[in-house]
Amino acid sequence: MQKVELILPAGDGLSLRAAVSNGADAVYLGLKNFNARRSAKNFDEDQIFSVIKYCHDRNVKAYIVFNTLVKNHELAEYFRLVNVAYSAGADAIIIQDKCLIPLLNQNFPNLQIHLSTQATTVNSLSIPEQADRVILSRELIFAEVAEIARKYNTEIFVHGALCFSYSGLCLFSSMVGGRSGNRGLCAQPCRLKYNDRYPLSTMDLCLLPKIPKLLEAGVRAFKIEGRMRSPLYVATTARIYRKYIDAYYSGDFSIDKNDMDELALVFNREFTEGFGFCESVVDDTKPMNRGIFLGIFKGGKLKLGHDLKVGDGVGIWVGDEVRGYVVKRILKAGSAVKEVFAGDVVEIDRKGAKDGDRVYKTSSAGKKFKIGDELETSAIEVKKTKIVLPHFSPVKDDSEVKILTKVYSKKSAIEADEAKADVVYYDVMKGDCEEVKKLVKNSRLFVSTPRILSDEQVAEVAERIEKIDPDGVLVGNRGLLDFLKGREIHLDYSFNCFNDVDLNCYEGRPIVSPELNFKEVAALRNKNFIVLVHGDVVLMNSKQRLSAPQLKDAEGRVFRVRRNGGVTEILNTKQLGLFNKARDYVGIGVKNYLIDVEKDVGKFVRIYRKILSLEQFGDSRIRKGYTTGHFGRGVY
């Protein structure tokens, strides 16, 4: 039996040393750019040589993350930095964009490529043959993980923070704050308050008890999240997961509660076993680290659920506030003591807390951990690799301007058809889809397909497409592509088409990423794409169900929530409305324009027909209340 690989995060030098000295088989780390945790300290180009040698001297592998989307003008720099990692002896790189794999293989022979969880791999049919390993989306149920692990070299997250949205399909931070999660700068809007609670704040994953089940399923690598967390966290998670992986192989797997407490103490937002084993992963009470629950004040005193000593950190939950401090005085039976134990009734500084308020232990005084040797400076020798990137000749779209509409009801489909939209997208899984196809007379009827599909659902959707036989398909998930040979296809913006490599990677016409600004879209050599010019922008795609129909934040902005294609979608507070700005796209040769609305579709088709035909149209009044999205700003 091949032993599972334990992979730890290394956000800086201390965390790297902590991971290596406490049992990691591999570490993953980033350079300053092109990694999904650009806010971590990370490593510069010179350091990476020392880091990889440090790991290899101790029989630990080093995986370098390049798991962000890349703009056209950044491709040369992206490949230059990959060459630095390649020259330094990286054991693999981790990428988000599967379209880059052929180019990476061409330029860097024998460099292993791991497909990041940012690639949103939710079925086996989405896995490219050239990927050496796939890191699965964290939303898969255990049976799905086990099925994929039977066929592919599979890695999963076993511990640490979870995202509310499927990774790679979140635009919340990007659209609302201009900081893109797809570019490594997520501002974590999921940890903010909505509707006076924290309904998007996920618990922390902890699959320690599930190690036997996951190993028996054939999972090849366990990854711990946390490049933004402390060296103590890295050391503790490494040591404890190492202990129980080894215990399983020795035939003596039994979890000590003290180890679970230690994991909780270094960081937790309450633990969950994730969607692999649970239906909900949210705790809406607090978005921050808890620590270990000590007890509740009663009669001004505290009956301890765990040991406590002078110098420990505590957090007291007073209403919506957490009052944290280091314990300097403990009274037991009226006498000052240095240390007390579970079951003892004590008095500590309440910081204004009342009876019923909760107390957590957040740190342990004098906690030590193995840190390992210091890094030594290594020789730097970057290979003089001649990097070959494709030269893209301009690809023009010589067709007429077309308006494409995504609609959500039979009424809207008929309305779009009567307004003579060129294409109507309609949900393939709706019960009336066949009827709608017959009713649409002026437009071409394309079926739209879900962004998230299991292997079983891919087959179901493919069967529905064959039965309905539409004029074309708007594809939401990569796993469906092999079933659509010979059909006209468009690609949803869930494909994250960001550069000319992406545009030339897929057959069919993609909706370019709404994170690109006008200048970046204009710079694309291939103009055979679709631009979203009006309607709802989906900020989050989540497996988590929400009961509220909308979310209201502290600034009073309202984000609508809907269930679509088996997924919870959170929509931007304002609809996108480019109106006359859309004419700028006409000027650069774009011919396909998407309107995505649930109502008044006919009105908007007629408006944009005038605008895109360059007829006189005053939009000063109508554009109020809309956003132009990233048209003028883009993302860094």
C-alpha angles and dihedrals in degrees: 000000000000109000119238118254118237111213122194132192121250111192092162142000097278092051090048091054091045092052095047095047095046102054112286117154089196140003131211122212143159142231117228095275140039097028129115093239102051089153091065117093090251123171135283125232095264094047094054091072092055092044095053093045089049090054096044093049086060097043093253123133123229121216117190118209122227093160105143135095114266128217122223095255091049098056095093092050092045091054092043090057092046086055089054090054091043091050091049091055103256111184091216143342124229116221138182101202112070090191089073094061098090091049092047091050091049094051101035111036115201093012106137116232123207119192110229126230082246086075089070097228106184101153138034092244090066094060114105115226092232095058111104092203137007124214104209127225110264093234097073118115116236095257090056092049090050093049093051092043089058090062107028143039095263132192126187137184112250102174142023140036123356128208120232090220127052103270111256092026099073121107098160099104090039099051098036101037107015092242111117124214087201087060097045099258105100112165091201101237086172088075093058129096121268125174087001091297137073101251095160097048109111127208121241119270118243117173097165092119090050096056094108093049093048094047092049088052089060101248106167103202137028116206127198116208121222122099087147094051132092129277087244090058091048093048094047097047091045094051096045097044089045089053095053097040088055090044091056093052091048091052097245108103113161123137120231111218089222090064091053088050090051091052090049093049096054091052139330141146087197115299126263132180088224132229089311088077107006138055097219131038101177130107107186098188102081133359098208141077114294107189116197121332109245102178147272126287112251122174088352091299136100127225104208124231091186140023119280134187139180109280095035119124121239135186121207117202108220109174107302092340131088113211109200130186145145113266111244101166134033124183122200117181087345096305126109113244135178098220137022134182143222110292095027119126110224145164123233134165104291095197090218095312120149134216110291095034116128126238127204132188106231103177141012121231116246095004108171132191139181111270103175131215123325119260116260123213113259132200114272117222116162112196115243091234114170100227112212116203122179120260108226117210116210114274113202127199105223095184127106122272109279132197116212121193131199110204135181106204141040090247092055092046091055090045092052090047093051089050087054099242108181094228133018117199113206129179110264091209096056113110093231096050094109091049091050090052090058093046096052106089109156100037134056112252116226120178116229118219133206122271092221119054133161119213089263092049092049089060091046093051092046089053091050091051091052091050096047095040096201127191089254146335134250100211119212100176133042092225091072097057098088090057094056103063110148095018126108108250138190122193124228118232087255083086088070095220101191108156144015092274088061093045091054094042099073134050111235135039117297131206101238117236113279087221091075117092124223095266091051092049090048090053092059108108094207109067095182095112144098126248123208104228104163141022144032120349114208107228098181137020110196140173089210114098119227123202097202117085090216142016122226117197130207091269092055096253114146123215117193120227124208138167112235131164091353091304133104109240124197112201128209116267090242128036118242111255118173095165108163092007087070087074088072087068091052088056092058094048103263111151106177124072129182128213113189112186139136096215141022091028093148092055093052094046089056093045094050092043087062094043095047091045085058092241118155108275128165109213101170094106101034096050093063112112093026130101129224089213113201095341092113104018113035122180133287 
